[in-house]
């Protein structure tokens, strides 16, 4: 699902950046994904996704979540998402 229309960022890309780069702010997420905030309407949603991903509470079936064990088998770069 596209979370940021300005930069065309998906929830998967954001979760991947969180698991690989471990950003602490929404601004760092944008940087990890090679862009910068534009209108800011997505910041709250990105923060929610960050909290889920960094807290190990990704939705069931999250292919990149370390809790699922898939990340240890298949490293995923932020660019791949």
N, C-alpha and C positions, 0 to 999 in steps of 0.2 A: 504494500500500500504506500502511495506517495504521501509523505508527511509534510515536506517543504516543496511547494509549487515553484517558488522562485529559483531554487537550486536543484530541483527534481531529486530530492533525497528520499529514499525509501526507509521504512522501519527496519528492514533487514540490514541496510547499509549502516544505519545508526547503531543497531545491536552489534554488528560486526566491529565497528570502530570502538565500541565500549569494551568488548571482550579482548580485542587485540591491543589497542592503544591505552585503555584505561583513562579517558579524559575525566576531568573533575568539574568542568563547566560546559554549558551549551556552546559557548564560543570555541572551546577546545574541540568539540565534536565537529563543528564546521571546519576548523583547521585540519583535523584528521582526514576529512573527506575532500579537502582541497578547495574549499569555498569559504564565503563569509556570510554573515546574516544580512538579509535584505530588508524585508518588511517587518520581521519579528513575530508574525502571527503563529508560527510553528514552535516557538521557543518553549511554551508550556508543555506541548506534546512531546518534544524532544527530551525535556527534563523528566517526564513521566517514563519514557522508554529507557532513559539512562538509569533511573532509579530501579526499574525492573531488572535490567540487564546486569548492572553492577551489584545488585542485591541478590542475584541468583534466582530471581522470581520471573524469568521469562515465561511466556505462555507455553503450554504443553506442546511438545514437538518442535521447539526452537532448535534448529539444526546446528547452531553455532554455540549454544550455551554450554559452558563447562560442566554444568550439573548433568546434562544429558550424556556426557562422555564423548560426544562426537568431535569436539574441538581437539582433544588429545590425539585422535586418530587422523584428522584432516585439518591442518592449520589453514585458516582462512585470512587472507589479507583484506584490508578495508577497501582496496581498489577492486577486488573481485566481486564485491556485493553490488 
